[in-house]
């Protein structure tokens, strides 16, 4: 549903863009980014970059097929069956957890592919007509961003992470906030899978893919079209909308605040998104680590700060 929402929103913007009317929708950076959101690799195919097009489409297709496999299992739990909003409990068994892993991977591939097509199209046109810098960070740049001292040494990076760590410490002392969901696992869920899912899966994938799409693509383009502050407000709002009714993930209000902060840092950093990726990853990683410490394979796990 989230991907459908973003696709429809982006389609409306793309069709309204003056350059789309002049050059044709899929002849523009925004149109090629949309093509890769609709079908990962689509924008790369339009750019005659067949190798990346095949790679993105294959990764996405494999993830979708794997998610569909686990969705069809007899013990798969729907959102309504899995989440108890009244008691704020989220329950996973093995099939449901693996479905979430592959569904998340499919969404992450679509988001990154969309950003990459937009980035490459902007660079191919020598940023012609744009007032914001063209995105330049590669997948490797974004993957390594959380480990670069350049970002970790900045107060704008480590202070927010210290705040997250302090709030997690309060949870460990038994100060449970009503906004936190409790996550329970069935006995058929492997403990190693729990650790990888909460630390790496919910850390690196969303950090790279969501920062690439929402900041590298959306905030950059919105800021060019509507101005810096309006663009920041719009991109943060769309990011928050994607976190409505998402169970134990960050609330829409938390996502709005984080989106505004990450978008502001991006603008301040010349529209580079590496620092936002670093904060996003370590915030999720710390929350995931706390979840693992609390949870084991069957007990209660408190989660928060997951974007």
C-alpha positions in Angstrom: 0.0 0.0 0.0 2.8 2.4 0.8 4.4 1.9 -2.6 1.1 2.4 -4.3 0.6 5.7 -2.5 4.0 7.0 -3.4 3.6 5.9 -7.0 0.3 7.7 -7.4 1.7 10.9 -5.7 4.8 10.8 -7.8 2.8 10.2 -11.0 0.7 13.3 -10.4 3.8 15.4 -9.8 5.6 14.0 -12.8 2.6 14.7 -15.1 2.4 18.2 -13.8 6.1 19.0 -14.4 6.6 21.4 -17.2 9.6 19.4 -18.6 7.4 16.3 -18.8 4.9 18.1 -21.0 7.7 19.4 -23.2 9.9 16.2 -23.4 7.4 13.4 -22.6 7.0 11.9 -19.2 9.7 9.2 -19.4 12.2 11.5 -21.1 12.8 13.4 -17.9 14.7 12.6 -14.6 11.5 12.6 -12.6 9.8 10.4 -15.2 12.7 7.9 -15.2 12.7 7.9 -11.4 9.0 7.1 -11.5 9.5 4.3 -14.1 11.9 2.6 -11.6 9.4 3.1 -8.8 6.7 1.4 -10.8 9.0 -1.4 -12.0 12.6 -1.4 -10.5 15.1 -1.2 -13.4 12.5 0.6 -15.6 14.3 3.9 -15.5 17.7 2.3 -16.1 16.2 0.5 -19.1 15.0 3.8 -20.5 18.6 5.1 -20.1 19.9 2.1 -22.0 21.7 0.9 -18.8 20.6 -2.7 -19.4 23.0 -4.2 -16.8 21.6 -2.2 -13.9 18.1 -2.6 -15.2 18.4 -6.4 -15.1 20.0 -6.4 -11.7 17.3 -4.2 -10.1 14.5 -6.1 -11.8 16.0 -9.4 -10.7 16.4 -8.4 -7.1 13.0 -7.0 -6.9 11.3 -9.9 -8.7 13.1 -12.5 -6.5 12.0 -10.6 -3.3 8.4 -10.4 -4.5 8.3 -14.1 -5.3 9.8 -15.1 -2.0 7.4 -12.8 -0.1 4.5 -14.4 -2.1 5.7 -17.9 -1.1 5.6 -17.1 2.6 2.3 -15.2 2.2 0.7 -18.4 0.9 1.7 -20.5 3.9 -1.1 -21.9 6.0 0.3 -20.3 9.2 0.9 -16.8 7.7 -0.6 -14.1 9.8 -2.3 -11.1 8.3 -1.8 -7.6 9.8 -5.2 -7.9 11.5 -4.2 -11.3 13.0 -0.7 -10.2 13.9 -1.3 -6.8 15.5 -3.3 -6.3 18.7 -3.7 -2.5 18.8 -5.7 -2.5 22.0 -2.9 -4.4 23.9 -0.2 -3.0 21.7 1.2 -6.4 20.8 2.8 -7.5 17.5 3.2 -11.2 17.0 5.5 -13.0 14.5 5.8 -16.6 13.5 8.4 -17.9 11.1 6.4 -17.5 7.9 5.2 -14.0 8.9 8.7 -12.8 9.7 10.2 -14.1 6.5 7.4 -12.5 4.5 8.2 -9.2 6.1 11.9 -9.6 5.3 11.3 -10.1 1.6 8.5 -7.6 1.4 10.7 -5.0 3.0 13.5 -6.0 0.6 11.2 -5.5 -2.4 10.2 -2.0 -1.2 13.9 -1.1 -0.5 14.9 -2.2 -4.0 12.1 -0.1 -5.6 13.1 3.0 -3.6 16.8 2.7 -4.3 16.2 2.0 -8.0 14.0 5.1 -8.3 16.6 7.3 -6.7 19.4 5.8 -8.9 17.4 6.4 -12.1 16.7 10.0 -11.1 20.4 10.5 -10.1 21.7 9.2 -13.3 19.3 11.1 -15.4 20.2 14.4 -13.6 23.9 13.7 -14.2 23.4 12.8 -17.8 21.7 16.1 -18.5 24.6 18.0 -16.6 21.9 19.1 -14.2 20.5 21.3 -16.9 17.7 23.7 -15.6 17.9 22.6 -12.0 18.8 24.9 -9.1 19.6 22.1 -6.7 22.8 20.0 -7.1 22.4 16.7 -8.9 22.5 13.6 -6.6 25.8 11.9 -6.9 26.1 9.3 -4.1 26.4 5.7 -5.3 25.1 2.6 -3.6 28.5 1.9 -2.1 28.7 5.5 -0.8 25.4 5.1 1.0 26.3 1.6 2.3 29.5 2.9 3.8 28.1 6.2 5.1 27.1 4.8 8.6 30.8 3.9 9.2 32.5 7.1 8.0 34.1 9.1 10.8 33.3 12.2 8.8 29.7 11.8 9.8 30.0 10.1 13.2 32.2 12.9 14.5 29.6 15.6 13.8 27.4 16.8 16.7 24.5 16.8 14.3 25.0 13.0 14.0 26.0 11.8 17.5 23.7 14.1 19.6 20.5 12.6 18.1 21.9 9.2 18.5 22.7 9.9 22.1 19.1 10.9 22.6 17.9 7.6 21.1 20.3 5.7 23.3 19.1 7.5 26.4 15.5 6.7 25.6 16.3 3.0 24.9 18.1 3.0 28.3 14.9 4.1 29.9 13.1 1.2 28.4 15.7 -1.2 29.7 15.1 0.2 33.2 11.4 -0.7 32.9 10.1 2.7 32.0 7.7 1.6 29.2 6.1 4.3 27.1 2.6 3.8 25.9 3.7 4.4 22.4 5.9 1.3 22.3 4.6 -1.9 20.9 5.5 -5.2 22.5 6.8 -7.7 19.9 6.4 -11.5 20.6 7.8 -14.3 18.6 6.6 -17.9 18.2 9.0 -20.7 19.1 9.5 -21.6 15.4 11.4 -18.3 14.8 15.2 -18.8 14.8 17.0 -16.6 17.3 19.7 -15.7 14.7 17.0 -14.6 12.3 15.6 -12.3 15.0 19.0 -10.7 15.5 19.7 -10.2 11.8 16.2 -8.9 11.1 16.2 -6.3 13.9 19.7 -5.0 13.6 20.8 -5.4 9.9 17.5 -5.9 8.1 15.7 -3.0 9.8 18.9 -1.0 10.0 20.8 -0.9 6.7 18.0 -1.6 4.2 15.6 1.2 5.2 18.5 3.6 6.0 19.9 3.4 2.5 16.7 3.0 0.5 14.5 5.5 2.3 17.1 8.2 2.5 17.8 7.7 -1.2 14.2 8.0 -2.2 12.8 10.5 0.3 15.8 12.8 0.6 18.0 12.0 -2.4 15.1 12.0 -4.9 12.0 13.6 -3.3 13.4 16.3 -1.1 15.9 17.3 -3.8 13.2 17.6 -6.5 10.6 19.2 -4.3 13.2 21.8 -3.1 14.0 22.7 -6.7 10.3 22.9 -7.7 8.8 24.6 -4.7 11.7 26.2 -2.8 13.8 25.0 0.0 11.4 25.2 2.9 8.2 24.2 1.1 10.1 21.3 -0.5 11.4 20.2 3.0 7.8 20.4 4.4 6.4 18.4 1.5 9.0 15.6 1.5 8.8 15.3 5.3 5.0 15.1 5.0 5.1 12.3 2.5 7.7 10.4 4.6 5.3 10.8 7.6 2.3 9.6 5.6 4.3 6.4 4.8 4.4 5.6 8.5 0.7 5.9 9.2 -0.7 2.8 10.8 2.5 0.9 10.6 2.2 -1.0 13.9 5.5 -1.0 15.9 7.3 1.3 13.6 7.9 4.9 14.2 4.7 6.9 14.5 3.8 9.4 11.8 4.7 12.3 14.1 8.2 10.8 14.8 8.7 10.2 11.1 7.7 13.8 10.4 10.3 15.1 12.8 13.0 12.8 11.6 12.2 13.5 8.0 12.4 17.2 8.6 15.7 16.9 10.4 17.3 14.5 7.8 16.0 16.7 5.0 17.4 19.9 6.6 20.8 18.2 7.0 20.7 17.1 3.4 20.1 20.7 2.3 22.8 22.0 4.6 25.2 19.4 3.3 24.8 20.5 -0.3 22.0 17.9 -0.9 24.3 15.0 0.0 22.4 12.3 2.0 25.3 10.4 3.7 24.8 11.9 7.1 21.1 11.1 7.1 21.9 7.5 6.2 24.3 7.3 9.1 21.7 8.6 11.6 19.0 6.5 10.2 21.0 3.3 10.3 22.4 3.7 13.8 19.1 4.8 15.3 17.4 1.7 13.9 20.4 -0.5 14.8 20.3 0.7 18.5 16.6 0.0 18.7 17.0 -3.4 17.1 19.8 -4.3 19.5 17.6 -3.3 22.4 14.8 -5.5 21.0 17.2 -8.5 20.8 18.4 -8.0 24.3 14.8 -7.9 25.6 13.4 -10.6 23.4 15.2 -13.8 23.0 13.1 -16.1 20.8 9.7 -15.9 22.6 9.6 -13.2 25.2 8.4 -9.6 25.0 10.4 -7.2 23.0 9.9 -3.4 23.2 10.6 -1.6 19.9 10.8 2.0 19.0 12.6 4.6 16.8 12.2 2.3 13.7 12.0 4.4 10.6 
